[in-house]
């Protein structure tokens, strides 16, 4: 897929799936404006893109702060004159091992602040910019935990289900403004952190594979491929949908 000269914002691209997407979109010709809280990791990703001939800007941005997100979007429009695409990846797992009666209030609030309120701020500021530029495409990161339950992970499940709802509502609110809004729902993906987890816990991979009908975990490229397709004109009639990218995990 080619995105020559198009401008994309990716809040949360200093590691994992967001970083993979920043590199891939830049490689496909997009001008990438990405955010994250960690300055040195952000600078590293920006250098990687520049050294392979791409165009990127990194902005320190905590998605729980509306003003930070506004600054990220302003950087895109001020530097490159428009905003065509956004991929909202920032998110945290929260506590994934506590049932409701034991779930810590502060842990709940922090996960909701990042995954849900942060998503709202991103969509709000991106849509405002896209309205000025004649439209655009937004892809929101949900999860299989946004389409089904995950025992012990109340805050993550609530936030990822809510993202599916935000996606549908924004798609309807802006259908006539040429702004498409979709979500993706990945299953278990082999990120750097997952690779590290597997080295620490010998049967972790086998446990996860037991729930994977396709017989393997997903790759970061496979998730980015889905986001790229939803951002592209090939998906011009697709809006308000949540695409599972999960090797049939949800059917299991
Ligand atoms: N890895 C998987 O198997 C998987 C599966 C489904 C969904 N997801 C989702 O994909 C997204 C990325 O996860 P990942 O696995 O790449 O993990 P990761 O920890 O490598 O990436 C999370 C990203 O979000 C950013 N982030 C977190 N809090 C932030 C904040 N307050 N402000 C700005 N940025 C913030 C981090 O800096 C990082 O870049 C998450 O939303 C996660 O829920 C991951």
Boltz pocket constraint, residues with backbone or C-beta under 6 A from the ligand:
constraints:
  - pocket:
      binder: B
      contacts: [[A, 11], [A, 12], [A, 13], [A, 14], [A, 15], [A, 16], [A, 17], [A, 18], [A, 19], [A, 35], [A, 36], [A, 37], [A, 38], [A, 61], [A, 62], [A, 63], [A, 64], [A, 88], [A, 89], [A, 90], [A, 91], [A, 92], [A, 93], [A, 114], [A, 118], [A, 141], [A, 142], [A, 143], [A, 144], [A, 185], [A, 186], [A, 187], [A, 188], [A, 189], [A, 190], [A, 191], [A, 193]]
      max_distance: 6.0
